[in-house]
């Protein structure tokens, strides 16, 4: 990688982190306030698991590919 360039994976990590936080938040909201007519397999809480997975990958990519300052 060239000097002064930022890896695209850093931005992908930020995107995964933000999307994971939004999906996780929506999933937690659904757990606290369940819908009146829940869909099939609602008890698995897929949004919570999927949001947590995306959030974890986002944290990993954001830290691993973060631009470093050279002193």
LINZI-V656486 format. One record per residue. N is the residue number from 1. RES is the residue in three letters. PHI is phi as a letter, one per 20 degrees, with the letter a starting at -180 (none if undefined). Layout:
BEGIN
n->N res->RES phi->PHI
n->N res->RES phi->PHI
END
This chain:
BEGIN
n->1 res->UNK phi->none
n->2 res->UNK phi->f
n->3 res->UNK phi->f
n->4 res->UNK phi->n
n->5 res->UNK phi->e
n->6 res->UNK phi->d
n->7 res->UNK phi->f
n->8 res->UNK phi->f
n->9 res->UNK phi->f
n->10 res->UNK phi->f
n->11 res->UNK phi->f
n->12 res->UNK phi->f
n->13 res->UNK phi->f
n->14 res->UNK phi->f
n->15 res->UNK phi->f
n->16 res->UNK phi->f
n->17 res->UNK phi->f
n->18 res->UNK phi->f
n->19 res->UNK phi->f
n->20 res->UNK phi->f
n->21 res->UNK phi->f
n->22 res->UNK phi->f
n->23 res->UNK phi->f
n->24 res->UNK phi->f
n->25 res->UNK phi->f
n->26 res->UNK phi->f
n->27 res->UNK phi->f
n->28 res->UNK phi->f
n->29 res->UNK phi->f
n->30 res->UNK phi->f
n->31 res->UNK phi->f
n->32 res->UNK phi->f
n->33 res->UNK phi->c
n->34 res->UNK phi->f
n->35 res->UNK phi->f
n->36 res->UNK phi->f
n->37 res->UNK phi->d
n->38 res->UNK phi->f
n->39 res->UNK phi->f
n->40 res->UNK phi->f
n->41 res->UNK phi->m
n->42 res->UNK phi->f
n->43 res->UNK phi->f
n->44 res->UNK phi->e
n->45 res->UNK phi->l
n->46 res->UNK phi->g
n->47 res->UNK phi->f
n->48 res->UNK phi->f
n->49 res->UNK phi->f
n->50 res->UNK phi->f
n->51 res->UNK phi->f
n->52 res->UNK phi->f
n->53 res->UNK phi->f
n->54 res->UNK phi->f
n->55 res->UNK phi->f
n->56 res->UNK phi->f
n->57 res->UNK phi->f
n->58 res->UNK phi->f
n->59 res->UNK phi->f
n->60 res->UNK phi->f
n->61 res->UNK phi->f
n->62 res->UNK phi->f
n->63 res->UNK phi->f
n->64 res->UNK phi->f
n->65 res->UNK phi->d
n->66 res->UNK phi->f
n->67 res->UNK phi->f
n->68 res->UNK phi->d
n->69 res->UNK phi->e
n->70 res->UNK phi->e
n->71 res->UNK phi->d
END
